[in-house]
């Protein structure tokens, strides 16, 4: 597994974002989110004419994500028997927990359906 962050996100008119700016394993599940956030921040920086601020804002985020991903990868690929045993005991204890507000424990986070209807939706339905 390679974990890298570009030394610079800008070189003149060349700008990097997403996978061009940082690459890491999928451990931790943050790669796509970080890339989308890069694109959003770059768009805002272009619109505001503040391209130099883009790298200062996004590169530290990528460095933190890559460091976290690196740690997750090391845990997942531990070669030491004691480390693997500790990981295998700890992970089930830290596993999925019901999220407050969800339908039930078998519902995956982010998939719950709310029976509550906002007033905006109610007003749209009656039109």
C-alpha positions as CSV (number, residue, x, y, z in Angstrom):
1,X,0.0,0.0,0.0
2,X,1.3,3.4,-0.9
3,X,0.3,6.5,1.0
4,X,1.3,9.8,-0.5
5,X,0.5,13.5,-0.4
6,X,1.8,15.9,-3.1
7,X,4.5,18.3,-2.0
8,X,2.5,21.1,-3.6
9,X,-1.1,21.5,-4.8
10,X,-0.3,24.3,-7.1
11,X,2.5,25.0,-9.6
12,X,1.6,28.1,-11.6
13,X,-1.6,27.3,-13.5
14,X,-1.5,23.6,-12.6
15,X,-3.7,22.7,-9.6
16,X,-4.1,19.3,-8.0
17,X,-7.2,17.9,-6.2
18,X,-8.4,14.5,-5.1
19,X,-6.4,11.4,-6.1
20,X,-3.9,13.6,-8.0
21,X,-3.1,15.4,-4.7
22,X,-3.2,12.4,-2.3
23,X,-3.4,8.7,-2.6
24,X,-3.9,6.1,0.1
25,X,-5.6,2.8,0.8
26,X,-9.3,2.7,1.2
27,X,-9.0,1.9,4.9
28,X,-10.9,4.4,6.9
29,X,-13.3,5.2,4.0
30,X,-12.2,8.8,3.5
31,X,-10.7,8.9,0.0
32,X,-13.7,9.9,-2.0
33,X,-14.9,12.3,0.6
34,X,-11.6,14.1,0.8
35,X,-11.4,14.3,-3.0
36,X,-14.9,15.8,-3.3
37,X,-14.0,18.3,-0.5
38,X,-10.9,19.2,-2.4
39,X,-12.9,19.9,-5.6
40,X,-15.4,22.0,-3.7
41,X,-12.6,24.0,-1.9
42,X,-10.8,24.5,-5.2
43,X,-13.9,25.8,-6.9
44,X,-14.5,28.2,-4.1
45,X,-10.8,29.3,-4.2
46,X,-11.0,29.9,-8.0
47,X,-14.3,31.9,-7.6
48,X,-12.8,34.0,-4.9
49,X,-9.4,34.4,-6.6
50,X,-7.6,32.9,-3.6
51,X,-5.7,30.0,-5.2
52,X,-2.8,30.2,-2.7
53,X,-5.3,29.7,0.1
54,X,-6.5,26.4,-1.4
55,X,-3.3,24.4,-0.7
56,X,-3.0,25.9,2.8
57,X,-6.5,24.8,3.6
58,X,-6.6,21.3,2.0
59,X,-3.1,19.9,2.2
60,X,-3.2,19.6,6.1
61,X,-6.5,17.7,5.8
62,X,-5.0,15.3,3.3
63,X,-2.0,14.7,5.5
64,X,-4.3,13.9,8.5
65,X,-6.4,11.5,6.3
66,X,-3.3,9.8,4.9
67,X,-1.8,9.4,8.4
68,X,-5.1,7.9,9.7
69,X,-5.4,5.6,6.7
70,X,-1.8,4.5,7.2
71,X,-2.5,3.6,10.8
72,X,-5.6,1.7,9.8
73,X,-3.7,-0.2,7.1
74,X,-1.0,-1.2,9.6
75,X,-3.6,-2.5,12.0
76,X,-5.4,-4.5,9.3
77,X,-2.2,-6.0,8.0
78,X,-0.4,-6.7,11.3
79,X,2.2,-9.5,11.0
80,X,2.9,-9.8,14.7
81,X,0.8,-12.6,16.2
82,X,0.2,-10.7,19.4
83,X,-0.9,-7.6,17.5
84,X,-3.3,-9.6,15.3
85,X,-4.8,-11.3,18.4
86,X,-5.3,-8.0,20.1
87,X,-6.9,-6.6,16.9
88,X,-9.2,-9.6,16.5
89,X,-10.4,-9.3,20.1
90,X,-10.8,-5.5,20.1
91,X,-12.6,-5.1,16.7
92,X,-15.8,-6.9,17.6
93,X,-15.9,-4.9,20.8
94,X,-15.7,-1.7,18.8
95,X,-18.0,-2.9,16.1
96,X,-21.2,-1.5,14.8
97,X,-23.5,0.1,17.4
98,X,-27.1,1.3,16.9
99,X,-27.2,4.9,15.9
100,X,-29.8,7.0,17.9
101,X,-32.8,8.0,15.7
102,X,-32.5,4.9,13.4
103,X,-35.3,2.5,13.0
104,X,-33.5,-0.4,14.7
105,X,-30.2,-2.1,15.3
106,X,-30.4,-4.0,12.0
107,X,-30.6,-0.7,10.0
108,X,-27.3,0.5,8.6
109,X,-26.3,4.1,9.4
110,X,-27.5,6.5,6.8
111,X,-30.4,4.2,5.6
112,X,-33.1,5.0,8.1
113,X,-36.3,6.3,6.9
114,X,-37.9,9.1,8.9
115,X,-41.7,9.2,9.3
116,X,-41.4,12.8,10.2
117,X,-42.4,15.2,7.3
118,X,-41.1,18.8,7.4
119,X,-43.5,21.7,7.0
120,X,-41.8,22.5,3.7
121,X,-42.6,19.1,2.3
122,X,-46.2,19.2,3.7
123,X,-46.7,22.6,2.0
124,X,-45.4,21.2,-1.3
125,X,-47.7,18.2,-1.1
126,X,-50.8,20.3,-0.6
127,X,-50.1,22.5,-3.6
